[in-house]
Amino acid sequence: MGNERQTPPRRGRTALARALLLLASAAGADPLRLPLGDPARRGREVQVVLDGITATATGALVTPAELARQLAAADVVFVGEEHTNAEAHAVQLAVLRALADSGRAVTVAVEMLPWTQQSALDEWVAGRLTEADFLARSGWYASWGHHWNYYREVFTFARDRRLPMAAVNAPRELVRRIRADGFGVIGSDAARFPPAIAPATAEYRQLFTASFGSGDALHTA
């Protein structure tokens, strides 16, 4: 064959084209680069700096204290995570510390426990439980499953500062019933849910799909 350029068979070209399309689709679905939100800013990007806090509205770096000042008027602050990423939990702790140090009243709402375990959280904040007792009383590994050490510093900070904590997840049994039969099964627990669940906008669905994808059975089922 020498140096002649070989043309792949049609079937190979088709498979290659499909693979490239899949790659292009995946690249276009990067949740950090979706054209969503404020039309004036949806096409802009800001530089992310290691160990720094970037205000995405301006692109400026801010200190934890300045972050707390900018959040002074916010009633609820959401801090996301990757469950098994220790750096994400370090960010949570830093934000929590900044808010507490600013002098505002802080309640720490946690996804890790269902509302049926609120009494265990109250006992923890009051300092009446050891870590081992708390894990047993709260059913941590039955309710959540991810290792306690990822969350330990956030929980011990809240306990040491006597910050109220709220268990805000739904019990797994109720989640299973809703998944099987819909929200009509929540009955007397309706007051614990917002009046509307997951705004069904095209942008929301686009962000959700890009963030979780079909391979994430826990969220997409």
N, C-alpha and C positions, 0 to 999 in steps of 0.2 A: 504493500500500500504506500510505502514511501512517506512523503510529507503531504500526501493528498488530504484535504479536509473532508472528514466523513460527515455525512448528513444522517442524523438519527432517524430510525424508522418512524412512520407516522404515529404508531402507538406510543413510542417513546417521546415524541414531540408533544403529543396530547397530554401525557402524564406530566411532562416537564411544565407545560403551560398551566396545568391545574395546580401544580405545586407552587409556581410563581404567583398565581392568583391568590392562593391561600396565604402565602407569605405577605403579599401586598395587603390583603384584607386584615391580617393580624396586625401589620404595621399601622394601618389606618385606624385600628380600634384601640390604640394606646390610650388608656383612660386619662393620662396626663396631657393629652393633646387633642381632645375632642372639642369641636367648635360649639361649645355650650355656653349658656348664661348670658350675661350682659353683652348685648351686641357691640358695644363700644370697646370691649376688652377681650372678646372671645378669641380673637386671632393673635393676641399678645402672649409672649412668654417672658418669664422672669428667671433670673439665675438663682439656683439653689446652692447655698453655701454650707459646707460641712460645719456642724455644730453652731449654726447661726439660725436666726429666725427671720424669714423673709416675709414682709407684708406684701401680699400679691397685688393689692390694689395700686401700690406705688413702686414696688420693686426694692424698697429700702430695707436695710437691716435694722432690726429693733432688738433691744435688750428684753429679758424676761420682765423687768419692772415696767418698761414701756408697753409691752404686750398687755400686762394687767391693766394699765391705764386705758389702753385702747378698748379693752373689753369691759370697762366699768359699767357701761349701759346695757350690757348683754345679760339677759335673764338666764339663758342656758348656753353653755359652751360645750360643743362636741369635740372630743379628742379621739381620733381613730387609732387603729393599731393593726398590725399583723400579729396574730395571737402568739406566735412562737418567735417573735423578733424582739430581743432584749432592748434594742435601741428604741423601738417604738414605745416601750414601757418607760424608758428613761425620759422620753419626751413628755409622756403623761405626767410623770412625777414632777418634772420641771415646771410645767404649766400649772399643776396643782399647787406647787410651792409658791409660785409667783402670785397666784390669786389669793392664797391664804396670807402671804406676807403683805399684800396690799391693804389688808384690814377688812376686806369684805367678808360677809357671812357665806361660807361655802358648804354646800352639801354635795357629797360625792355619790353620783348614781352609777351603779355597776351592772353591766350586762351579764356578768358571770353567774349571778345567782337569781333564782326566781323569787317573786314576792312572798312565796310561802316560807322562805327562809329569812324573813326580815328580823325575827327575834334573835337569831344567831348573830346577825350583823350588829344589832343593838348591844348585845352582850360583849361583842368584840370591841366596839368603840368604847364601851364603859370600862374596858380593861379587866373584865371578869373571866376571860378565856385565854388559855395558852394557845399557841398556834395549832398544836395537835388537836386540842379540844375544839377549836373553831372549825378546822377542816372536817372533823367528825360530825359536829353538830349541824353544820351547814350542808353536809352532803356534797362538798366541793367537787369531788371526782365523779359523782353521779350526775351532778347538775351541769358541770362544765367539761372536765376532762383534761384541759391543758394544765401543765405543771404549776403548782402554787408559786414556785420561785420566780416565775415571770412577773407575777403580780404582787409579790410579798412587800416590796418597798412602798408601793402605793398604799396598800392596806395598813402597813405599820405607821406610815406617815399620818394617815387619817386617824388612826387610834391615838398616836402620841399627841396630836393636836386637838383631839376630841372633836373631830369634824363629823357631823352626822353622815351616815351612809345609807343609801336606799337601794334595795334589790328591785330591779325594774324589769327583769325578764319574765316571760310567761313560763309556767311549769311545762315540762316536756310533754306530759300527758295531754294538756290542753292544746299544745302545738300540734300533736299528732291528730287530735280530733278535728281541729280546724283544717289541717291538711286534707283529711279524709272527707269532711262534710261541710266545710265552709264556715264563715264567721257567724252563722246563725246559731252555732252551738255554744257561744260564750256565755249566754244567759246572764246570771247575776254578776259576772265579771266584766260586763260591758263598760262599766264606769272606769275600768282600768285602761281602756283603749281609747285612742283618739277617735273623733267622729268620722274621720276618713283615713283609710290605710293606704300608704304608698301612692302618692299622686300619679295617676296614669297618664303622664305627659310623654310625648315622644322623646324629649331630651332625657327625662328620668330613665326611661327604658333603655335608651342608648347607653347612658352611663352605667346602669346596672349590668347590662350584657357585657360591656367592655371590661368591667371590673371583675366579674365572676366567671362568665362564659359557661358553655355547656358542660365543661368538665367538672364543675363545682356542684356536685349533687346536693350538698347541704342547702345551698341558697337557691338553686334554680329548679329544684323539684317542686 
